[in-house]
Amino acid sequence: MKTEAATTGQAERLRWKEVLSYCGGSVACNFSWNMVAGYLIIYYTDVAGIAVAAVGTLVLLTRVFDAFVDPVVGVMVDRTKTRFGKARPYLVWFAVPFSLLAMATFAVPTEWTAGAKLVYAYISYALLMTAYTAINVPYSALGGVMTGDSEERGNLQTWRFAMA
C-alpha cells in the first residue's frame, strides 16, 4: 500500500526517532575513534616506549595511507549489491574486526625490541584506520538512502555531525 507522500510524488519525511537513531550510531563511532585519537600517541610514547619522532612519523604516514584507502572503500561501497543494501554489510562485517583491532593497537608487546614494536604499531594502527574507514564511509552514505529529499538529507547530516 502506498503512502500519501508516495502517491503525490513527495518524499516521506523522516521521523525524529529515525534521525536520533542515525545520530546515535555516529556518536558511538566517533566516541570510540576519539578515544583512540586522544590517547594513542600517549600510549605509544609513555607505555609502549616508542620514540616520539617515530610515533610522529607513524601518525603522518598512516594518515597518508588512509587518504588512499578512503576513496577505495567509497568505490567498494558504491559497487556493493546485496539483499541487505550497499552499506549494511560493511557495518556488520567490520564491527568486530574494528573492536579487536582497537584492542590490539593498545597491546604493543613492551618486551619487544624498538623496531619490532614500531612495526607492530604501524600494522595495527593502519589496519585499525582501515576498519574504521570501512565502517564510517558506508555509515555516512546511509543518509542518502534514508531519504530522497536533498534538503532533508542535509538536515540529517547536520544533526549527525552536531551530535557527534
Secondary structure, DSSP 8 states (H G I E B T S, - for coil): ---HHHHHT------HHHHHHHHHHHHHHHHHHHHHHHHHHHIIIIIS---HHHHHHHHHHHHHHHHHHHHHHHHHHHH---TT-SSHHHHHHHHHHHHHHHHHHT---TTS-HHHHHHHHHHHHHHHHHHHHHHHHHHHHHHHHH-S-HHHHHHHHHHHHHH-
